[in-house]
Each structure stands twice: as C-alpha cells, then as structure tokens.
Amino acid sequence: MAHLPQLDRVFLADGGLETDLIYNRGIDLPCFAAIVLMRSPEGRRALEDYYREYIALALARGCGLVLETPTWRAGSDWAQPLGLDLEELAALNRAAVAMLHALQAQVGEGLCEIVVSGCIGPRGDGYEAGRIMTPNEARDYHLWQARALQAGGADMLSGITMTNLPEAIGLTEAARMLAMPVAISFTVETDGRLPGGETLAEAVSGLDRATGAYPAYFMVNCAHPTHYESAFEPGAAWTRRIGGVRANASRCSHAELDAMTQLDRGDPQELAQAYSAMRERMDWINVLGGCCGTDLAHVRAIAEACMPPSQ
C-alpha cells in the first residue's frame, strides 16, 4: 500500500465546500450534494474554481494539499433523492476523482504535492447518528462508493463526518477489501462525544481494535475546537493516531447549525490560533483544513499561524 506523504509533513486541506458554494457563491445544492455540479460544464467549472484557490494557497505556502472529492453525499442511498440512477452516480464519483487529477496535472511536477482523496460521508445525516448499522451492513453499503472512487483513481479514501463507531468500522473494512489507504474523521457534539455517544478515545481505540489499526490516521471534523480539544490527551496512544483536523469556525452545536438560515463564519483568526495552540501540544497533526462555514480565508489564516513561510 502506498505511503501517504501527509503522515510525514504538514499538508493543507480545503474548507467547507458545500457551505462555501451555497452561502458564498450562491449555488444551489439539492440535498447538500455537491456531486450534482459534475453533471454540467458550469457546475464543474464552479468546482474547479473552488479547488484552484486552495491549490494556489498551497503553492504560495510551499506545502502539500489533500483535496477531497465533492462526493460527501454521493453514496448509493442518495441516487434517488438526487434524481440519478446508480450507474450515473457511480460515473459522477469516478469523474470527480478524474477532475482533481486533471487539476493536479496542471500544477506541474514537483511544485505542489497533491493527494486526491475519495470522500465518503455517512449513510445518513452528518449531524446525528440516526439508525446505527452493524459493521457488516456499513461495509456492504460503503463498498459501492469506495469501489467507484477507487476505479476513478483516488489515492486514498476518507470517511468524513462519521457519527458512530460501527459505521466507521464498516467503512474501514470496505477500504481494506480494496487495499485502499483510508482516513477516518469523526465529528463530535459540544460535549466532545460522537452523535452515537462514544468518546473520541472510545471511537479511535475501538476502531483500531476492531480493524487491526487499519486506518492510516484519524481526523476530527465539523466541530469547533472548543468542542473536542479537552478530549485530546497528548500522552495517550490513541491521540497519536489523530493526524488531521477540519474544524468549524462556528461555536454553535450541530442542532443550532442545522436550524440556521445564514452562515456563521466565526472568526478566522481565532480559529487559526486554536490550530496553532493545538499543534504546539500535538505537532504530529499534519492535515489542516476547515469544515462547515469555513472558506479560503480561514485556511489561509490557519496556514499563516501554523506553517513557517519557507515550508
């Protein structure tokens, strides 16, 4: 299995794709699904413009970049609500990977190392656990999308906004069946627990026990740093497995965010300082990006706070 370069040095990631497109760029996303933009030349250009901003930032900072495909809501259950058949949705998953590889090719050899990650979201809502599948059910469900992303040429898979341990185990097993590197990113509520009830320690340690520590690394996303920073234990083995953070700038709970009709961008500089303080305690956390409500300004501030200009 290929070694992931973000395990060795700092890589940026993008911000909150869907909220940026909806609130900052005025683009409608049915079911919060950015994958629909791949159906038209105009939609694809909007996605390319979004990703090019982060590529330019990584080039300016002299660092690598993890680009997640716009496929967070592109699993098989979403085909019917989006008016697609499974064959077309699989093709869009593959095309999303190809789009990022095409952007990668435009950068030029050696100028910016880009890792194209196939993004897989939870089967249900990212803000609540809903019906919790068994690990085998989750494996069988996520395997369909994982195969499509692998067929498109993704360098790795990422399970983003995982709300409970059994689903994360199943997704990890799907990646293992395909011999694909995978990062698992959990989300937490304001009390630091997953929507499914597990603590971060229980989720990370439990997944590693169930899968023989198969994930390349873990992340936390879609939560403000104040929601999870107290859960990190710098001396604990499980905390060393956290390799990335994609936080919200908003301090609001998931329920509050879900009810909002306007974007809460929070404070980019405050968020950046939280990242800097985190890396002072845990300098092995190398993948730095944003989630809901964040945009290029947030990730630029994070880069300036956490990376020397020469990096």
Secondary structure, DSSP 8 states (H G I E B T S, - for coil): ----GGGTS-EEE---HHHIIIIIT----GGG-GGGGGGSHHHHHHHHHHHHHHHHHHHHHT-EEEEE-S-TT-SGGGTTTTT--HHHHHHHHHHHHHHHHHHHHHH-TTT--EEEEEEE--SS-SSS--S---HHHHHHHHHHHHHHHHHHT-SEEEEEEE-SHHHHHHHHHHHHHTT--EEEEE---TTSB-TTS-BHHHHHHHHHHHHTS-SSEEEEESS-HHHHGGG--TTSTTGGGEEEEEE-S----HHHHHH-SS-----HHHHHHHHHHHHHH-TT--EEEE-TT--HHHHHHHHHHHS-TT-
